[in-house]
Amino acid sequence: MDERQDAEELRAPSPVDERASWLRRRVQHAAVHPFAMAQRSFNAAVLRVLDAFSQRVDVAERRAEAAERRAAELEERVLRLERRPASPAPETVAPQPRAAALPDYFAFESRLRGSTHDVRDRQRPYVERLRDHAPVLDLGCGRGELLALLREAGIEARGADANADMVAFARAEGLEVEQATAHDALAAREDASLGAVTAIQLLEHLPPPDLVALLDLAHAKLRPGGLLVVETIDPSTPAALRNYFADLTHAQPLVPETLELLVRGAGFRETETIHLNDSLDYAIVAVA
């Protein structure tokens, strides 16, 4: 029972002793009732004031949280500008037409996905799954959140991203990241040379033929027993669909059953589906 409910249940003591005689009860009621009503009116007025104050506090807290998020986002965008090389690389090397649909995808993703701190917290559960599966290749590594976590855990890992700003940001963190498409980064590796391939919030950006080809490549480059970890938006709920359609570079949503069939079709022998972030996202972990 919360404090608001406790307050609502407070009442002035009954002015009438129900065990007294009828006449005595009438006298008690006439004498005390005006004071009891005044007390109840006062209590109600106090509660209205407290409700109004509580609403203002809630509004202030939401504004403070929004301002804090905005400040963190702007700080990352300024840091991104500082880290751009003097001779900038192509904005993106992704072949999909939608990849360059937004003039500043770094800023766009910072707003939609949150700060590097928030993303690291969401990706932290993957670290233990990857601990015995080095080396790891993180495709579409973005700002390098997962790579930073793996480095802290002492797990060998490299990354690849098509976006030049993402690559520059991650490299300035001391992470080994190349600007390349996911396909090119995988194709450059020797067969059976990787312990794990990760693709967090990447597959929904790929048209179906590219998606199938990427899964086939991942299976070829993983050693027997290696892990594939892919995370994407779960379009089963309206809230998740909102997140999907918010990004104009997405190619198509992937329901878990479809993605699992594609993963198994690429040759992976074991799959596990994990629902994340209040079922807005899901991950498939597969064994080569």
Backbone torsions as a table, in degrees:
resi	resn	phi	psi	omega
1	MET	NA	124.7	-175.4
2	ASP	-86.2	173.6	-175.7
3	GLU	-64.6	-34.7	-179.4
4	ARG	-64.9	-40.2	179.4
5	GLN	-68.4	-38.9	176.2
6	ASP	-58.5	-43.8	-177.8
7	ALA	-65.6	-39.8	-179.6
8	GLU	-65.3	-27.2	-177.7
9	GLU	-86.5	-7.8	177.1
10	LEU	-70.2	129.6	178.9
11	ARG	-135.1	150.8	173.7
12	ALA	-64.6	147.0	179.6
13	PRO	-56.7	143.9	178.6
14	SER	-61.1	130.8	-178.5
15	PRO	-74.8	-2.7	-173.2
16	VAL	-120.8	130.5	171.8
17	ASP	-87.3	106.9	-174.4
18	GLU	-63.9	-16.5	-179.6
19	ARG	-86.1	-9.7	-178.4
20	ALA	-78.0	169.7	178.8
21	SER	-67.8	164.0	-177.1
22	TRP	-58.4	-44.6	-177.7
23	LEU	-65.7	-40.9	-179.4
24	ARG	-66.2	-36.6	178.2
25	ARG	-64.9	-39.4	178.6
26	ARG	-63.3	-41.5	179.9
27	VAL	-66.0	-44.5	178.4
28	GLN	-58.9	-43.7	-177.6
29	HIS	-63.8	-45.8	-178.9
30	ALA	-64.4	-34.5	-175.9
31	ALA	-79.7	-37.8	-170.1
32	VAL	-103.3	-23.7	-173.2
33	HIS	-54.8	-45.0	179.8
34	PRO	-59.3	-38.1	178.6
35	PHE	-68.8	-38.9	179.0
36	ALA	-65.0	-41.6	179.2
37	MET	-65.4	-39.7	178.2
38	ALA	-63.2	-39.8	178.1
39	GLN	-63.6	-41.9	-179.9
40	ARG	-66.4	-39.4	177.0
41	SER	-62.7	-40.9	178.0
42	PHE	-63.1	-44.6	178.9
43	ASN	-59.7	-43.0	-179.6
44	ALA	-64.1	-41.0	179.3
45	ALA	-64.1	-41.7	178.3
46	VAL	-61.7	-42.3	-180.0
47	LEU	-64.5	-38.7	178.1
48	ARG	-63.6	-41.4	177.7
49	VAL	-63.7	-43.8	180.0
50	LEU	-64.6	-38.9	177.5
51	ASP	-62.7	-45.0	179.8
52	ALA	-62.7	-41.3	178.9
53	PHE	-65.3	-41.2	-179.7
54	SER	-63.8	-39.3	178.6
55	GLN	-63.7	-41.1	179.1
56	ARG	-65.1	-38.5	177.7
57	VAL	-63.8	-42.2	179.2
58	ASP	-61.7	-43.7	178.8
59	VAL	-61.8	-43.4	179.9
60	ALA	-63.2	-40.2	179.6
61	GLU	-64.9	-42.2	178.8
62	ARG	-63.7	-40.5	178.5
63	ARG	-65.3	-38.7	179.5
64	ALA	-65.9	-41.0	178.6
65	GLU	-64.8	-41.9	178.6
66	ALA	-63.7	-40.6	179.3
67	ALA	-65.5	-38.6	179.6
68	GLU	-65.5	-42.9	177.4
69	ARG	-63.3	-41.7	-179.5
70	ARG	-64.6	-40.2	179.2
71	ALA	-63.6	-43.0	178.8
72	ALA	-63.8	-39.8	178.9
73	GLU	-63.6	-46.1	-179.9
74	LEU	-64.4	-37.0	178.4
75	GLU	-62.4	-41.9	178.6
76	GLU	-67.2	-36.2	179.9
77	ARG	-68.3	-39.0	176.0
78	VAL	-65.3	-42.1	178.8
79	LEU	-61.9	-38.4	177.4
80	ARG	-59.7	-44.4	179.5
81	LEU	-62.9	-38.5	178.7
82	GLU	-66.5	-29.3	-174.9
83	ARG	-91.4	-6.3	177.8
84	ARG	-62.7	134.2	179.5
85	PRO	-67.9	157.4	-180.0
86	ALA	-61.7	-36.6	175.3
87	SER	-108.6	90.7	-172.0
88	PRO	-63.7	144.7	175.1
89	ALA	-79.1	169.3	175.2
90	PRO	-54.8	141.7	-176.6
91	GLU	-52.9	-43.9	176.0
92	THR	-149.0	147.1	176.1
93	VAL	-107.6	5.8	178.6
94	ALA	-67.6	135.2	-177.0
95	PRO	-80.3	-17.1	-176.5
96	GLN	-66.1	135.0	179.8
97	PRO	-56.5	-33.0	-176.8
98	ARG	-75.8	-14.2	-174.4
99	ALA	-61.9	-30.6	-179.8
100	ALA	-106.2	24.5	-177.4
101	ALA	-68.5	-25.9	-177.7
102	LEU	-109.8	133.7	-176.7
103	PRO	-67.7	-23.4	-179.1
104	ASP	-141.9	79.8	-175.0
105	TYR	-67.9	-30.4	178.4
106	PHE	-58.3	-49.9	179.7
107	ALA	-64.7	-38.3	-179.8
108	PHE	-61.7	-46.9	-178.8
109	GLU	-70.2	-34.4	177.4
110	SER	-60.1	-38.3	179.6
111	ARG	-72.4	-43.2	-174.1
112	LEU	-77.0	-42.4	-173.8
113	ARG	-92.0	-22.3	179.7
114	GLY	102.3	-177.1	-176.8
115	SER	-71.9	165.5	176.7
116	THR	-60.1	-35.3	178.9
117	HIS	-61.7	-46.2	-179.3
118	ASP	-64.7	-42.4	-178.9
119	VAL	-66.1	-39.3	177.3
120	ARG	-60.5	-41.6	179.2
121	ASP	-60.6	-39.6	-179.1
122	ARG	-71.5	-28.8	-176.6
123	GLN	-93.9	-7.4	-176.5
124	ARG	-55.6	-37.2	-179.2
125	PRO	-60.4	-19.2	-179.3
126	TYR	-74.1	-20.1	-171.9
127	VAL	-60.6	-47.6	-177.7
128	GLU	-65.2	-34.6	178.2
129	ARG	-65.7	-29.0	-176.2
130	LEU	-95.4	-3.3	-170.6
131	ARG	-57.5	-39.7	-177.7
132	ASP	-102.2	24.9	-175.8
133	HIS	-130.3	39.5	173.8
134	ALA	-78.7	154.2	-4.6
135	PRO	-78.7	151.5	-179.3
136	VAL	-107.9	137.2	172.0
137	LEU	-114.2	116.4	-178.4
138	ASP	-98.8	110.5	-178.0
139	LEU	-88.5	136.9	-176.0
140	GLY	63.3	47.2	-169.3
141	CYS	-71.7	-11.2	178.4
142	GLY	60.0	-131.9	-177.9
143	ARG	-78.9	-1.5	174.1
144	GLY	91.8	24.5	-176.6
145	GLU	-61.2	-48.3	-179.3
146	LEU	-67.4	-39.4	178.9
147	LEU	-60.5	-39.2	178.8
148	ALA	-64.4	-40.2	178.4
149	LEU	-64.7	-41.7	-179.9
150	LEU	-66.9	-37.5	176.8
151	ARG	-62.3	-43.7	177.9
152	GLU	-59.7	-33.6	-179.1
153	ALA	-85.9	0.7	179.5
154	GLY	74.9	27.1	-178.5
155	ILE	-103.8	123.9	-179.0
156	GLU	-64.0	128.9	-177.9
157	ALA	-157.3	147.4	173.8
158	ARG	-130.6	163.3	-179.4
159	GLY	-134.1	164.7	175.8
160	ALA	-144.3	139.4	176.4
161	ASP	-147.5	147.1	-178.4
162	ALA	-79.9	-20.6	-173.9
163	ASN	-89.9	127.5	-175.6
164	ALA	-64.5	-40.3	-179.8
165	ASP	-64.4	-40.1	178.2
166	MET	-61.5	-44.1	-178.4
167	VAL	-63.7	-45.8	-179.5
168	ALA	-63.0	-39.9	179.7
169	PHE	-63.4	-46.8	-177.8
170	ALA	-67.5	-39.6	179.6
171	ARG	-63.4	-35.8	179.1
172	ALA	-67.5	-16.6	173.8
173	GLU	-84.8	2.4	-179.4
174	GLY	82.2	19.0	-177.4
175	LEU	-96.1	148.4	178.9
176	GLU	-85.7	101.7	-175.5
177	VAL	-136.3	137.5	176.5
178	GLU	-116.0	151.1	173.4
179	GLN	-87.5	110.1	-178.4
180	ALA	-163.8	155.6	172.1
181	THR	-70.2	161.2	178.4
182	ALA	-60.2	-39.6	-179.4
183	HIS	-64.5	-46.3	-178.4
184	ASP	-65.7	-39.2	-179.9
185	ALA	-63.7	-39.3	178.1
186	LEU	-71.9	-42.9	-176.7
187	ALA	-61.4	-27.7	-178.8
188	ALA	-75.3	-13.9	-179.9
189	ARG	-86.7	151.6	175.7
190	GLU	-73.1	151.1	177.6
191	ASP	-60.1	143.8	176.9
192	ALA	57.5	30.7	-176.5
193	SER	-103.6	-10.0	-174.7
194	LEU	-107.6	145.6	175.7
195	GLY	-88.9	-26.7	178.9
196	ALA	-157.7	147.2	172.3
197	VAL	-124.3	127.7	178.8
198	THR	-119.2	145.7	177.0
199	ALA	-146.2	96.1	-175.5
200	ILE	-98.6	117.0	-179.5
201	GLN	56.8	44.8	179.5
202	LEU	-117.5	-43.1	-169.0
203	LEU	-61.7	-30.0	-179.8
204	GLU	-68.3	-10.4	177.7
205	HIS	-87.5	-9.4	-171.2
206	LEU	-101.7	133.0	171.1
207	PRO	-61.7	155.9	-174.5
208	PRO	-51.7	-45.7	-179.5
209	PRO	-62.4	-39.0	178.4
210	ASP	-67.5	-37.0	179.3
211	LEU	-63.5	-47.7	-179.9
212	VAL	-62.6	-43.4	-179.8
213	ALA	-63.3	-37.9	-180.0
214	LEU	-65.7	-42.2	179.4
215	LEU	-64.7	-39.2	176.6
216	ASP	-62.8	-43.6	178.7
217	LEU	-62.4	-42.9	-179.3
218	ALA	-59.9	-42.2	179.9
219	HIS	-64.0	-38.6	-179.0
220	ALA	-68.3	-34.6	-174.9
221	LYS	-85.9	-13.9	178.7
222	LEU	-86.0	140.8	174.3
223	ARG	-74.3	160.9	177.8
224	PRO	-55.2	130.0	-177.1
225	GLY	88.7	-3.6	178.2
226	GLY	-68.9	162.5	-175.1
227	LEU	-109.7	140.0	166.1
228	LEU	-110.1	125.3	177.8
229	VAL	-122.7	112.9	179.8
230	VAL	-123.8	134.8	179.4
231	GLU	-124.7	139.3	178.0
232	THR	-152.3	174.8	179.9
233	ILE	-75.3	137.8	177.2
234	ASP	-92.0	108.3	-175.0
235	PRO	-80.1	16.3	-177.1
236	SER	-75.8	-15.9	-177.8
237	THR	-123.3	150.3	179.7
238	PRO	-58.4	-38.2	-179.2
239	ALA	-63.7	-38.9	178.6
240	ALA	-69.8	-38.4	177.7
241	LEU	-62.0	-35.7	176.7
242	ARG	-59.6	-44.6	178.2
243	ASN	-63.0	-37.4	-179.3
244	TYR	-64.6	-50.6	-174.9
245	PHE	-76.2	-10.9	177.2
246	ALA	-68.0	-25.1	-178.3
247	ASP	-101.6	112.9	-175.8
248	LEU	-71.2	-10.8	-179.2
249	THR	-90.4	0.2	178.1
250	HIS	-72.3	142.8	-178.2
251	ALA	-93.5	-47.1	176.5
252	GLN	-164.7	149.4	175.1
253	PRO	-73.7	154.7	-178.4
254	LEU	-127.6	111.2	175.6
255	VAL	-74.5	151.8	-174.9
256	PRO	-55.8	-39.4	-177.9
257	GLU	-63.7	-39.9	179.7
258	THR	-65.5	-47.9	-178.4
259	LEU	-64.7	-37.9	178.4
260	GLU	-62.8	-41.5	178.0
261	LEU	-62.9	-40.5	178.9
262	LEU	-65.3	-40.1	179.3
263	VAL	-64.5	-44.9	178.3
264	ARG	-66.6	-35.2	178.2
265	GLY	-65.0	-24.4	177.6
266	ALA	-80.1	-4.8	175.5
267	GLY	111.1	-0.7	179.2
268	PHE	-72.9	135.3	-170.0
269	ARG	-94.9	-22.3	178.7
270	GLU	-132.8	137.6	178.2
271	THR	-135.7	146.1	174.9
272	GLU	-134.8	130.4	178.8
273	THR	-103.0	127.8	-177.2
274	ILE	-120.8	126.7	178.5
275	HIS	-92.1	135.4	-170.8
276	LEU	-129.1	161.3	170.4
277	ASN	50.3	55.2	-179.5
278	ASP	56.8	38.0	176.6
279	SER	66.9	17.5	173.2
280	LEU	-78.0	-28.0	179.2
281	ASP	-128.2	164.0	171.6
282	TYR	-145.8	158.2	177.6
283	ALA	-126.6	146.7	171.5
284	ILE	-115.3	124.6	175.5
285	VAL	-108.1	121.5	-175.2
286	ALA	-126.8	147.7	-179.2
287	VAL	-105.8	129.7	-179.8
288	ALA	-76.7	NA	NA
